[in-house]
Amino acid sequence: MQTVVIIIHLMIVAVMIGAVLLQKSEGGGLGMGGGAGFMSSRGTANLLTRTTAILAVGFFLTSLFLSWYAGYDRKPSSIIGTGAPAQTQPASGTPLTPPTSGGILDSLKKTDEQQGQQAPSGPQAPRSQ
């Protein structure tokens, strides 16, 4: 349903852009003037004005429908009265304890040493052979 309305909406947009571009510039705002083009009669101007108005109404209605349809399944939620989330234990058997001294880098270094991996002492300069 939404796809069909979006396609109709895009068709209305394309036709409305064409109708606006075909209309005669009466104010000369772009500096082109009126001139005697193939769309210069008064009847054609009225037709294009009416067509633009009808397309604008169609654009407005399809925009409102798409906005309504997008929020149709949305349910209101309140942030008031929702208690604090429950504290859960980690999935593993041993609970995690915060480090007592040092920072996160010290605790990572200790775990690397416990696993048998030697942590690098610092940046090493490349050695020539």
N, C-alpha and C positions, 0 to 999 in steps of 0.2 A: 504494500500500500504506500509506504513511504517512498519507495523508489519511483513509483508512478508519479507521485506528486512532485518529486524533485525533478523528474524529466519534464513535466509540464511547466514547472517553475523556470527551468532553464530555457525552454522554448519561448516562454513569454518574455524573458529577459532579452534574448537575441532579437526577437521581432521588435521589442520596444526600443532597443538601441538603434535598429535600422530606421524606425519611424521617426525618432528624434533627429537622426542625422539627415533625413530627407527633407525636413522642414526648412522653410525659408527663414533666413536670419533677418529680422526686421529692424533690430537695433544697430546692426553693423558692428557688433562687439568684436568680431574677429577681423574686421577690416576688409571683408570680402564684398560687402554691399549686397544689394538684392539681385540686380541683373535680371535678364529674361531667360530663365532656365526652363527645363521641361516641366517643372513643378511650380510654376509661377501663378497659375490661376487661383482665384479666390475659392472656388469649390474644392480644389485639391487641398488647399490649406485647411479648410474646415474639416475635410475627411481625415487628414493626418492628425489634426488636433483632437478630434473625437476618438480616433484609433489610439492615440497616445493615452488619452484619459481612461479608456476602457482597459488597455493593457496595464496601466498603473493600478487600477482597482484590482485586476487579476493578480498582479504581483503582490499587492498588499494582502489579499486574501490567502494566497498560497503561502506567503511568509508567516502569517498568523497561524495557519493550519499546521505548518511544519514546526513552529515553535510549540504549539499546544501538544502535538503528537510526540515530540521529543521528551516532554515532561509528563506524559500520561502515566507511565508506570512508576514514576518517582514517588516514593513515600516520604512523608515528613518525618524528621527525626529531631529529637531534642537532646541537647547536651546537658540539660539540667536534670539532676536525679539519676544520672548514670554513675554508679559507684566506681571507685578506683579499680583498675584491673587486678585480678587476683595474682599473688606472687606464686610462681611455680618453680619447682626444682628442676635443674637440668636433667636431661634424659639419661646421662651416664650415672654410674653408681656413686662416683665421688663428687661431692659438691665443690663448686669453685669458691676459693677464698681469695680475697684481695691481698696483694703483696703487703707485707708489714714494713719493709724498708726499701728504699730506692724507688725507682719508677718502673714503667712498663718495659723499658729496655733491659733493666737488670733482671726482671723476671723472665724475659725471653732468653737472655743469655744463660740463666740457670737451667732452663728447660732444654736448651741446646746442649749444654754440658752433660745433663742427665741422659740424653739420648745418645751420647757418645760422639757427638760432632764437635769439632774444635771450631770455636768462633774466631774469625779473623781479628787480629789485634789492631788493625787500622789499614789505611790505604797503603798499598805496596807500589813502589816504583818499578817500572819494567826493567828487567835485567838484559843487558846485551850479551850475545853469545859469541 
